[in-house]
Amino acid sequence: MKNITLDVSKAVQFLAEGTVKAYEPKVKAAQEALENGTCPGNDFLGWLHLPSSVTPEFMREIQDCADTLRAECEVVVVAGIGGSYLGARAVIEALGNSFAWLVADKSNPTILFAGNNIGEDYLAELTEYLKGKKFGVINISKSGTTTETALTFRLLKKQCEEQRGKEAAKKVIVAVTDATKGAARAAADKEGYKTFVIPDNVGGRFSVLTPVGLLPIACAGFDITKLIAGAVDMEHACGKDVPFEENPAAVYAAVRNGLYDQAGKKIEIMVNYQPKLHYMSEWWKQLYGESEGKDGKGIFPASCDFTTDLHSMGQWIQQGERSIYETVISIEKPNRELLFPNDEENLDGLNFLAGKRVDEVNKMAELGTRLAHVDGGVPNIRISVPELNEYYLGQLIYFFEIACGISGNVLGVNPFNQPGVEAYKKNMFALLDKPGYEAESKAIKERLEKEK
Ligand SMILES: O=P(O)(O)OC[C@H]1O[C@](O)(CO)[C@@H](O)[C@@H]1O
């Protein structure tokens, strides 16, 4: 079986000779510290050897639960936000039909995502759509107290119970949460829902290979054993004893730190040429953004879907401030085949493409863009993925996780906390007069009064 491969040749040309190699000791030290548990945030290292420690029994338990939901539900709503949402959506959208919700063959339940915003229209339209439908809910929250998810779950639980009856609803509501703490755990214990535990030592953004991601992915009909198999193989390919040059995670971590430190590249744009990978970039943005953006430091993770965004962001990338670099996820072989037809009249002048696969044009767009952007001063990292399937997504996920752990340590931050996210929550609770926030409520209201 091939592995995903990393090509940094068009990025290192923007660095002085020997720069990447000079990061080797720091990268090695970071990886040792992860392995030995001596790095900052060392109580959140449960993801490091998670793929290779998953047991067949555990996979069976997840699959059995998914099979129950698949048998009982035409729609499964996955309620969660951030790390309790993005990984599952990334994999499901990458593997699913681009028009899944319109496809008549309903051998799989429709998977919907909620609990990731507080849009009243969104929630009203969701509950309206679910009226009269046989739906189930996977309520995912590590803390069990996240407002967006808890609020959505309250609505969905009520509706599910009203439509199915309280007893029948229990069979199709599953909680993935903390072992003991939080509102999601309390509701699950009281009602007797099936539950899965998010291990304490696995942070939300590193949790896609736990039931957080595996249960929704299995519900959608995808093979979670292949996903884990890919992750296990990448765990080995990026092991701490693999020589630096042969370890893709070590090289990626070194190059991005080099570009940031030595070449003033403060923004990394994750690029795909397959719209199905849009949420893969969203997942990656949280992984790297929450892990590295702190202490006044960190590369800003952005994303573009090409060629779509070449017609909106292409100008900026080609000629705007030279503070960016690109990392391209390139799928070597599409799963489907479509040839351009010949047209007698050739009014569009496209007969030169007749008989060619659509992907041939896409690949030339990718190569042409790479050359143009590199010429324009944008370093280019390329991750080549042999095929878009469960196995290679498993590889990609673990590759980004381990590279993130290494990169954050090289940067000199704790990659496993996210203290900054609390600031908006504190203000929101104060503004909503949440019990326990009386002093903050008073202070924020006085401040707003003054700012009027
Ligand atoms: O799983 P939870 O606890 O609901 O958290 C969801 C997300 O919210 C955050 O805690 C940020 O507030 C993320 O780190 C996390 O992935």
The ligand as a MOL file (V3000), in Angstrom:
LIG
                    3D

  0  0  0     0  0            999 V3000
M  V30 BEGIN CTAB
M  V30 COUNTS 16 16 0 0 0
M  V30 BEGIN ATOM
M  V30 1 O -16.6990 19.2830 22.7590 0
M  V30 2 P -17.0080 20.5570 23.4330 0
M  V30 3 O -16.5850 20.5730 24.8570 0
M  V30 4 O -18.4710 20.8990 23.2880 0
M  V30 5 O -16.1740 21.7050 22.7560 0
M  V30 6 C -16.3130 22.0300 21.4110 0
M  V30 7 C -15.2070 22.9370 20.9590 0
M  V30 8 O -15.2190 24.1200 21.7330 0
M  V30 9 C -13.9110 24.4330 22.1780 0
M  V30 10 O -13.7790 23.9790 23.4770 0
M  V30 11 C -13.6630 25.9070 22.1290 0
M  V30 12 O -14.5910 26.5660 22.9030 0
M  V30 13 C -13.0230 23.6330 21.2470 0
M  V30 14 O -11.7470 23.4710 21.7430 0
M  V30 15 C -13.8140 22.3760 21.1010 0
M  V30 16 O -13.4130 21.5810 20.0400 0
M  V30 END ATOM
M  V30 BEGIN BOND
M  V30 1 2 1 2
M  V30 2 1 2 3
M  V30 3 1 2 4
M  V30 4 1 2 5
M  V30 5 1 5 6
M  V30 6 1 6 7
M  V30 7 1 7 8
M  V30 8 1 7 15
M  V30 9 1 8 9
M  V30 10 1 9 10
M  V30 11 1 9 11
M  V30 12 1 9 13
M  V30 13 1 11 12
M  V30 14 1 13 14
M  V30 15 1 13 15
M  V30 16 1 15 16
M  V30 END BOND
M  V30 END CTAB
M  END
